[in-house]
Every structure is written in structure tokens, then in C-alpha cells.
């Protein structure tokens, strides 16, 4: 049994580090959500910020964009040229995807400085990709409402999860080069 554990020690370490980090960060994020005072930023600061930035992207593309509170739902409504096109909910703010990314990065920890820089840069890239994803999806739904379901459930989730996957692949390439050096 000990030989088996030793043989797969790196795999076991990866799994426990990944799961431990993911559970800890998810717990902390859940604490943030449960204890957020939404008096100033509804429904929570991060989701509100994502809605504002998505509105700015849509406006930069030449459309009239507005966000409005979706109260009593915990959402922000994104309106393009006077037409409601999307609800921005907590799940749209990319926090859970960034938590997943960070968990993987810490489980595949290389040298300190490159790992931390790549983790920070990757998290920012995921966040920015998400803002553009929401903005483009809103315009896509406005221009092609018949494709709303496809855009929301297939095309744009593929963009965000594909970005994370590519970041992981690039990191694995960098990580394996660090090990060989």
C-alpha cells in the first residue's frame, strides 16, 4: 500500500491541493456573498461591477446600453437600445471560474514568482474575457434574438471555459519546462 501511495504521491498531492484550495476559496466566496450589504451595490459588489463594465462594452460597440436592478431578484438587467436582453446574476461574474483556475494553479505550483504572476495574469484575463463575453452576448441577443439560447448555453460558455482550458494548457507547458530546467 505504501508503495502505491509513493508511486502516485504527485497525483494525490495534486488532488488534495486542488480540492482543498477550491473548497477554501469557495467557502470564503460564499461568506462574502452571505455577508454582503447590498445597500450600495446590488446584488453584490462584484456582480454590480461586472454589470457596469459589460454596459460600458456594449456602449463602446455603438449601442445604447443601460443596467437596472432586477430587484427583488438578485440580478442586474442589461438593456440594449431600450430592449431587455440579459439578466446578470452572481454566476455571471466569473468568480467561481477564477476560483477554479486558482485552485488548479496552486495544485500545479511551480516556481513561486512565475506561478504567482501567471495566476494573477490569468485571473485578470478570465475576468476581462468574461466582461467582453457578456457584452458580445448582449449585442448578439439584441441583433439575433432567435439565437439567444445557443449564445447563452453553448457559444459563450465555450468562450469562457475554453479560455480557462487554454490557460491551463499553457501553464502545463511552462510548468514542465520549469521541471526540466
C-alpha positions as CSV (number, residue, x, y, z in Angstrom):
1,X,0.0,0.0,0.0
2,X,2.8,2.4,0.9
3,X,4.5,1.7,-2.5
4,X,1.2,2.6,-4.2
5,X,0.9,5.8,-2.3
6,X,4.5,6.7,-3.1
7,X,4.1,5.9,-6.7
8,X,1.1,8.2,-7.0
9,X,2.2,10.8,-4.5
10,X,2.2,13.7,-7.0
11,X,-1.3,12.8,-8.2
12,X,-2.6,12.5,-4.7
13,X,-0.9,15.8,-3.7
14,X,-2.5,17.5,-6.8
15,X,-6.0,16.2,-6.0
16,X,-5.8,17.2,-2.3
17,X,-4.3,20.6,-3.1
18,X,-6.8,21.3,-5.8
19,X,-9.8,20.2,-3.7
20,X,-8.6,21.9,-0.5
21,X,-7.9,25.2,-2.3
22,X,-11.2,25.0,-4.2
23,X,-13.2,24.3,-1.1
24,X,-11.5,27.0,0.9
25,X,-11.9,29.7,-1.8
26,X,-15.5,28.7,-2.5
27,X,-16.2,28.9,1.3
28,X,-14.7,32.3,1.5
29,X,-16.6,33.5,-1.6
30,X,-19.8,32.1,-0.1
31,X,-19.1,34.1,3.1
32,X,-18.6,37.2,1.0
33,X,-22.0,36.6,-0.7
34,X,-23.8,35.8,2.5
35,X,-22.4,38.8,4.4
36,X,-22.6,41.4,1.7
37,X,-24.6,44.5,2.5
38,X,-26.2,45.3,-0.8
39,X,-27.3,48.8,0.1
40,X,-24.8,50.4,-2.2
41,X,-24.1,47.8,-4.8
42,X,-26.9,45.4,-5.7
43,X,-26.9,42.4,-5.7
44,X,-23.2,42.3,-4.6
45,X,-20.2,44.5,-5.4
46,X,-18.6,42.1,-7.9
47,X,-21.7,41.3,-9.9
48,X,-22.6,45.0,-9.9
49,X,-19.2,45.9,-11.2
50,X,-19.4,43.2,-13.9
51,X,-22.8,44.7,-15.0
52,X,-21.4,48.2,-15.2
53,X,-18.3,47.1,-17.2
54,X,-20.5,45.0,-19.5
55,X,-22.7,48.0,-20.1
56,X,-19.6,50.0,-21.0
57,X,-18.5,47.3,-23.5
58,X,-21.9,47.4,-25.2
59,X,-21.8,51.2,-25.3
60,X,-18.3,51.1,-26.8
61,X,-19.7,49.0,-29.6
62,X,-22.1,51.8,-30.5
63,X,-25.3,50.6,-28.8
64,X,-27.2,52.4,-26.1
65,X,-26.8,50.3,-23.0
66,X,-28.3,50.5,-19.5
67,X,-28.2,48.4,-16.5
68,X,-31.0,48.3,-13.9
69,X,-31.6,46.5,-10.7
70,X,-33.6,43.3,-11.2
71,X,-34.9,43.6,-7.6
72,X,-36.5,41.6,-6.0
73,X,-34.4,39.1,-7.9
74,X,-30.6,39.2,-7.2
75,X,-29.9,40.3,-10.7
76,X,-28.9,43.3,-12.8
77,X,-30.8,43.7,-16.1
78,X,-28.9,44.7,-19.2
79,X,-30.8,46.7,-21.7
80,X,-29.6,47.3,-25.2
81,X,-31.3,50.1,-27.3
82,X,-34.3,50.0,-24.9
83,X,-34.7,46.2,-25.2
84,X,-34.1,43.9,-22.2
85,X,-31.6,41.3,-23.4
86,X,-30.0,39.7,-20.3
87,X,-30.0,39.2,-16.6
88,X,-26.6,39.4,-15.0
89,X,-26.6,37.2,-11.9
90,X,-23.9,36.3,-9.4
91,X,-22.9,33.3,-11.6
92,X,-22.1,35.7,-14.4
93,X,-19.3,37.5,-12.5
94,X,-16.6,34.8,-13.3
95,X,-15.7,34.5,-9.6
96,X,-16.4,30.7,-9.5
97,X,-14.4,30.2,-12.7
98,X,-11.5,32.2,-11.3
99,X,-11.6,30.1,-8.1
100,X,-11.4,27.0,-10.3
101,X,-8.4,28.5,-12.2
102,X,-6.6,29.5,-9.0
103,X,-7.2,26.1,-7.4
104,X,-5.6,24.4,-10.5
105,X,-2.7,26.8,-10.4
106,X,-1.9,26.1,-6.8
107,X,-2.2,22.4,-7.3
108,X,0.3,22.7,-10.2
109,X,2.5,25.1,-8.3
110,X,5.9,25.7,-10.0
111,X,8.5,28.3,-9.0
112,X,7.0,30.9,-6.8
113,X,7.3,34.1,-8.9
114,X,6.2,32.6,-12.3
115,X,3.3,30.8,-10.6
116,X,2.0,33.8,-8.8
117,X,2.4,36.1,-11.8
118,X,0.7,33.6,-14.2
119,X,-2.1,33.1,-11.6
120,X,-2.7,36.8,-11.3
121,X,-2.4,37.5,-15.0
122,X,-4.7,34.5,-15.8
123,X,-7.3,35.6,-13.3
124,X,-7.3,39.1,-14.8
125,X,-7.6,37.7,-18.3
126,X,-10.5,35.5,-17.3
127,X,-12.3,38.4,-15.7
128,X,-11.7,40.6,-18.8
129,X,-12.7,37.8,-21.2
130,X,-15.9,37.4,-19.1
131,X,-16.8,41.2,-19.5
132,X,-16.4,41.0,-23.2
133,X,-18.3,37.7,-23.3
134,X,-21.3,39.3,-21.6
135,X,-21.1,42.5,-23.8
136,X,-20.8,40.5,-27.1
137,X,-23.6,38.1,-26.0
138,X,-25.9,41.0,-25.1
139,X,-25.3,42.5,-28.6
140,X,-25.7,39.1,-30.2
141,X,-29.0,38.5,-28.4
142,X,-30.2,42.0,-29.4
143,X,-29.3,41.5,-33.1
144,X,-30.2,37.8,-33.3
145,X,-32.8,37.0,-30.7
146,X,-33.6,33.7,-32.4
147,X,-30.1,32.5,-31.3
148,X,-30.3,33.6,-27.7
149,X,-30.5,30.1,-26.3
150,X,-27.5,29.0,-28.4
151,X,-25.4,32.1,-27.5
152,X,-26.2,31.7,-23.8
153,X,-25.9,28.0,-23.3
154,X,-23.3,26.9,-25.9
155,X,-21.3,29.6,-27.6
156,X,-20.4,31.9,-24.8
157,X,-19.8,29.3,-22.1
158,X,-17.4,27.7,-24.6
159,X,-15.5,31.0,-24.8
160,X,-15.0,31.4,-21.0
161,X,-14.3,27.7,-20.3
162,X,-12.2,27.4,-23.4
163,X,-10.1,30.4,-22.2
164,X,-9.5,28.7,-18.9
165,X,-8.6,25.4,-20.5
166,X,-6.1,27.2,-22.8
167,X,-4.6,29.0,-19.8
168,X,-4.2,25.6,-18.1
169,X,-2.5,24.0,-21.2
170,X,-0.1,26.9,-21.5
171,X,0.7,26.6,-17.8
172,X,1.4,22.9,-18.0
173,X,3.8,23.6,-20.9
174,X,5.5,26.3,-18.8
175,X,5.5,24.0,-15.7
176,X,7.1,21.1,-17.5
177,X,9.8,23.4,-18.8
178,X,10.5,24.5,-15.2
179,X,10.8,20.9,-14.0
180,X,13.2,20.1,-16.8
181,X,15.4,23.1,-16.2
